[in-house]
Amino acid sequence: MKFTILLLIAFDLLFSSYLSNKSCKECHKTIYEEYQYSYHSKGYFKDMLHKKIADKISLKKYDCAVCHMPAADNLKSLVKGEKRPDKTNVTNSDAISCFFCHTIAYVKKAHKFNLNIKARQSEDYKPSLFGSLENPDDNNKHSSLHSPIYDKFVCSGCHSHKRNGNDLLIFDSKMSGSKECIKCHMPLVPGGNENMNKRARTKHHSHYFPGIHSKEMREKAIDLKVAIDKKSGVVVTLINKMPHPLILQAAREMFLKVEIERDGKKIWSNSKDKSAVFKYSYLKGDKPIIIPYSATSYSFVNNLKPKEKKIFNYKIDKLHKGDKVIISFYMIFAKTECLKDIDYMESGLDKPILVKKIVKMVK
């Protein structure tokens, strides 16, 4: 009961007026354009994978809205199943909007998922937007205020943890604050944060939010080290360089592939090594379930903790001089079984994407 009351408080926006994403473009063109390429801007109407998963869970309720459509003026109705997402309603179609993120007053830690508590606004006053600038400028659309949570906690309202209705942890970033998030996903880039570049500011935090969809970020995420011995075989060290687990979302899969070629032919691979496949699988009772919304337990878990390394020792008899050892690490946006479950095989999101590759010859 207590959690429900807190949730309803979090839903109550109490704003004098909503500022759409497009309205921000007038003064913050560069940031707006960065944001348009981010997954914060996509949500239910532009991210088909998310939409299909949400619709598979329920065609009535849309309780994913708490994090994926948080500025919705009909949020309580969406969660209760009284309303469906409405593309003509800008507070719905703006997804994780500029206005939402910049009006978070504080983040309340809770058992099932954290709550973003919104700033209360009087009806006849223009809204106040929060940010990390020490001495921000006001304008005719909003007042601007510095808030310390934008350096420390603002990401942790959604990017922290999530438990389903059966109290099973189905998302856990292992991060309690936002400093590391901002360091990697909102790096400082050239250019001021306003079109007029007031006060000669020369840098701003990127709002592209690069992540798993960025090739550069994927390459930074992991490291591979290889040692080869003709007598004992191949030793591969996989290092998760991130401050959060390797796998965060239930749809994802990653795997390490090790192959040995001799005279142009594959003579060995680690294809049967389950410990080299990183993913989550779930059960509902004793039956497999793909989308963990109603899962009761795990059937398979293999992940790497933040900064953790794992050593794979493959004992291979009689490696020959000139044998080629190929070590590759791949990621998959959505597992095949997930795409089949939501009838979205045409997306091709189960195609493995190469993250890193090392080729060595046996000497």
N, C-alpha and C positions, 0 to 999 in steps of 0.2 A: 504494500500500500504506500509506504514511504517513498519507494522508488518511483511509483506511478505519479505521485504528486510532484516530485522533482522533475520528472520528464515533462509533465504538463507545463510547469513553470518555464522549462527550457524552450518549449514550443511557443510560448507567448512572446511575440516579438515586440509589441508595444512601441512601434516606430511611428513618427509623425508622417513619414513618407518613405517609399522604397526608391532607391536609386538603382536603375538598371545597369547592367554591364556596359551597354552602349553609351550611357550618359557619362561614364567615367572616361571614355575615349576623348571627350572634348579637351580635357586637361592632361590626360595621361596616355597619349597615343601609343608610345613605345611599349609601355607596360600592358596596355590593352591588347596590342598585337601579339606580344609574347604569350599572354594568357590564352588567346584563341587557339594556340597550338598545344596547350596543356590539356591533360585529362580532367582537370578541374572544370573545364568549360564544357565538357561533353555530356556527362550524365545520362539520364534515361532516354533522351531524344536523339543523341548523337553517338552514343556508345552502344552498338547493337548487342555486343556480348553481355553487357550489364542488363540491358532491357530484356533480353531473352531469359536470362537467369532469374530476374525479378518476376517476369510473367510466369515462368515455370513454377516458382514458389507460390504465387497467387495472382489470379486475375482480378481479385477484389481489393485486397489490401496492398499497399506499397509502403511497408515500414522501412525499406531501404532508404526512404526519403530523409530519415534523420541525419544521414551523412551525405547522401547523394543528391538531395534536393532540399537542403536545410533552410533556405530562405523562403520556402513556400508559404504564402499567406493562408493556405488551407492545409497546413502540415498535420494538424490533429485529425482532420477528416481523411487524409491520405492513409495515415497509419491505422485508423479505425476501420477503413474500408468503405467509408461513406462517399468518398470522391476518388476519381482516377486522375493520374497526371494529365494536365491540360497544356498542350503546346501553345495555345493562345494566351495563356497566363504567364507573363514574363517572370514572375517569381518562381514558376515551375521550370520554364525553359532556360533560365539563366544558370541552372545546375548549381555547382558550388560557387556561388557568385562573389564578386568583389565585395559587395555590400555585406554579405554574410560574414566573411572572414574578418572584415575590418570593423565589425560591430560586436565582436566577442569581448565581453567584460572580464570574464575569468572562466577557467575550466575546473569543473568539479569532478573529482575522481569518484567512480562508482564501480560496483562489482561487475555488472553485465557489460557496460560500456560507459565511457566518460560522457559527461554532459557539457555542452557549450552553453554557458549562461550569457544571455544577451543583455546589452546595455538598455535600460529603460529610457524612453524619450517622451517628453511632453508633446502634446498634439500640435501646438502652434509654433514649435521651434524647429529649425532645420536640424537634420541629424548630425551627430558627432561621430566621426570615424577615427579609429585608433590605429596606431602604427608604431614602428620602432624609432622613427626620427625623434631626436631629443627636443627639437624646437620647430615643429611643423607649421606650415602656412595654412590659414583658413582661406576659403573662397566662397563664392555666392551660393554654392550648392550644399556645402557642409562645413562644420567646424572640424578642426584636426587636433588630436590629443596624443601625447606620448603615453604608451602603456608598456610596462616592463614584461608583460606576458608575451609580447611579440618577439622578444629575444629568447624566452625561456620555455613557454608552455603552449603556445597557440596551436601547434600542430597536434598536440596530444589529446585534443578533444575528440578527434576522429581516428588519428593514426596511432592508437595505443593498443586496444584489445577489444574483442567482441565475443560474448558468450551467447549461444542460441537459447531457445526456450527450454531446452533440457539441461542447461547449465554446462554445456560442453564448450570449451574454448576453441573457437574456429578461426580466430585471427589474433595474433599476438606479435607486436613489433619488438617487445622486450625493451622499449624505450620509454622513459618516464618524462622526458623533456623534449624541447624542440631545438636546442642548440645544434646538435649533430644533424638534424633534418635540414635546417637552414644552411648549414655549412656546405652540404652536398647538393641540395635540391633547390636552393635559392642563392646561388653564388653571386658575388658582386660582379657586375658587367658594366662596360662603358656607357655613359649617358646619364643625364639627370632623370629624376622621377617625374618631372613635369615638362610639358611642351616648351615652356618658356625657360626651362633650366634655371629657376630662381636660385639666388645665392651662389651661383656658379658651381652647383653640385655636379660632379663629373662621373659619379657612379651610382648605381641603384641595384637593389636585389632583383635578380631575374625572376619573372613570373611565368616562365616557360615550364618550371618544375620538372626538369629532366629526371627520368627514372628508368624503369625497365624497357621502355620503348625507345630509349636513346642508346645508340650503338656505343657511343663514348662512355656512357655510364655503365653499361654492361661490362665493357672491357676493364673498367676500374674496379668492378665489384669483386672479382676473384683473381687469384694468382695460381699458376701451375708450376711445379718443379718436378724434374724427372731425373732419376738415376738409373743407369743400365749396367748390368754386369752379365757377361756371357754365361757364367756358371749359375748365378742365383736368380736372374730374371730382371724384372722391371719394377721400380718403386716410384709411385706417383704421389706427390703431396699436393692436395687441393686446399687452398686457403680462402676462407671467406673474409674479405677485407672490410666488409660493411659493419656498422655499429648496430645492425639488426639482423635477424636470421636470414639465411639464404632464401628460403621459401616463405612468402608472406600470405599469398592468396591460395585458396583451395583449388582453383582451376590450373595453377601453374605446375610445371614439371621441368626439372633440369637433370642432366645426366652426363657422366664422364664416360667417354668411349676410348678404349685402348685397342689398337690393332697392330699386328706385325705382318709385314709383307716380305716375301722372299722371291726374288726373280719375278717381281710384278704380280705375285699371287698372294692372297691373304691366307696365312697359315694359322692364325690365332686371333681371338678377340675376347674381350671381357663381357660379352653380351648376356651371360647368365648371372652376372654379379649384381644382385639386387641392392647391395650396399652402395653401388655407384649410381643408383637412381634416387633422386630427391623429390619427394612428393608426399601428399597426405591422401589417405583413403579412409572412408567412413562406413559405419554400420548404423542401421536403424533397427534396434533389437538385434537379431542375428542375420539380417539381410543387408547386402551391400546397398549403399545409397551414394549418389554422385554429388548432389548439392547438399552441403552440410547443415542447411537451415533447420532440419528436424532430426539430425543425426543424434545418436545416443552414446556412441563410442567411436574409437578409431580402429580400423583394421590394419593399417600400415602407416607408419610414420618414419620418415628419414629426412633429417634436416641438419643444417649446420648452425650452431649458435653464433652470435656476434663475435667476430675475430677468431673463430675456431678454425683449426686445420684438421684434416683427415688424411691419413696415410694409407695408400692402397699398395699392398705388397703382392705382386703377381710372380709366382715362381714358375718359370718357363724353362724347360730342359733344352739344353743345347742350342742356344742362340748362335747363329753363324755370323762371321764377319760380313758386313754388307747388308745384313737384315735391316729393314726400315721399320722403326717404331713410330707410330702415329698416335699422338695423344690429343683428343679434342674434347672440349666442353660445350654442351649445347643447352639452350633453353627453349621452352615451348610456352606460348602465351596461354593456350587452353588445351588440356588433355583431350585425346580423341573421344574417350568415353563421356567427357563433359559435353563436347560438341554434338555427339549423338543424342544425348539426353535432352538437349534443348533444340534439336533439329537445326543445327547451324554448321553442318559439315562444309557447306560451300564457302565458308569464310577462309578456310585454309589456315586457321590459327593454330592448328596442331602440327604445322610444319616446323621441324627443328631449325633453330637459328644458331649458327656457329658463334660462340662468344670468344673462345681462344683456341689456338691450335699450335702444337709443337711437333716438329718432325726431327727425329734423330737417327743417325746410322750407327749400327753396332760396329765398334772398331776392334 
